[in-house]
Amino acid sequence: MQPTQIRHPWRATVRTLVAAVIALLSLLPTIAIAGGISEVPAVAQVLSVIGAVTRVLTLPGVDGWLRQYLPWLASSPETPAR
């Protein structure tokens, strides 16, 4: 059986994009101050938040919640009832 990232590549892409957007939102106050931002801490912060959000998205409880409330962001589509 193939991993869901291979079976549903667009879902993996959307999930990573959501994690990246959430990470970038954490930088808005810094961006607002603008100018004196050092690239290394900013990049480290974005990568850390992306990693944390991606890790949280892999938890079964979170995936179950996503499947119920945001099915387009779940790791795989819901299987139709037979």
C-alpha positions in Angstrom: 0.0 0.0 0.0 1.3 3.4 -1.0 1.6 6.3 1.6 -1.2 8.9 1.4 1.3 11.5 0.2 1.7 9.4 -3.0 -1.9 8.5 -3.3 -3.1 12.1 -2.7 -0.2 14.4 -3.4 -2.4 17.6 -3.6 -3.5 16.9 0.0 0.1 16.7 1.3 0.8 19.9 -0.6 -2.1 21.8 0.9 -1.3 20.6 4.4 2.3 21.8 4.0 1.1 25.1 2.6 -1.3 25.6 5.6 1.6 24.8 8.0 3.8 27.4 6.1 1.1 30.1 6.2 0.6 29.5 10.0 4.3 29.8 10.5 4.5 33.0 8.5 1.7 34.5 10.5 3.8 34.2 13.6 6.3 36.6 11.9 3.7 39.4 11.2 4.7 41.5 14.2 8.4 41.2 13.3 7.6 42.1 9.7 5.5 45.1 10.9 8.5 46.4 12.8 10.6 45.6 9.6 14.0 46.5 8.7 16.2 45.2 11.6 15.2 41.5 11.1 18.1 39.1 10.8 17.5 36.4 8.3 18.9 33.5 10.3 16.4 33.8 13.3 13.5 34.5 10.9 14.3 31.4 8.8 14.8 29.3 12.0 11.5 30.5 13.4 9.6 29.7 10.2 11.2 26.3 9.9 10.5 25.5 13.5 6.9 26.4 13.3 6.4 24.5 10.0 7.9 21.5 11.6 5.7 21.8 14.7 2.5 22.3 12.7 3.4 19.4 10.4 4.0 17.2 13.4 0.7 18.1 15.0 -1.1 17.4 11.7 0.2 13.8 11.8 -1.4 13.0 15.2 -4.3 10.6 14.8 -6.6 12.8 17.0 -5.9 15.9 14.9 -6.4 14.0 11.7 -9.7 12.7 13.0 -10.7 16.3 13.9 -9.6 17.5 10.4 -11.5 14.6 8.8 -14.7 15.7 10.6 -14.5 19.5 10.4 -12.0 20.2 7.5 -12.0 17.1 5.3 -10.1 18.9 2.5 -7.2 19.2 4.9 -7.3 15.6 6.2 -4.5 13.2 5.3 -6.8 11.2 3.0 -10.3 11.5 1.8 -13.1 9.9 3.8 -14.0 6.5 2.4 -17.6 6.4 1.3 -20.0 4.2 3.3 -20.9 0.9 1.5 
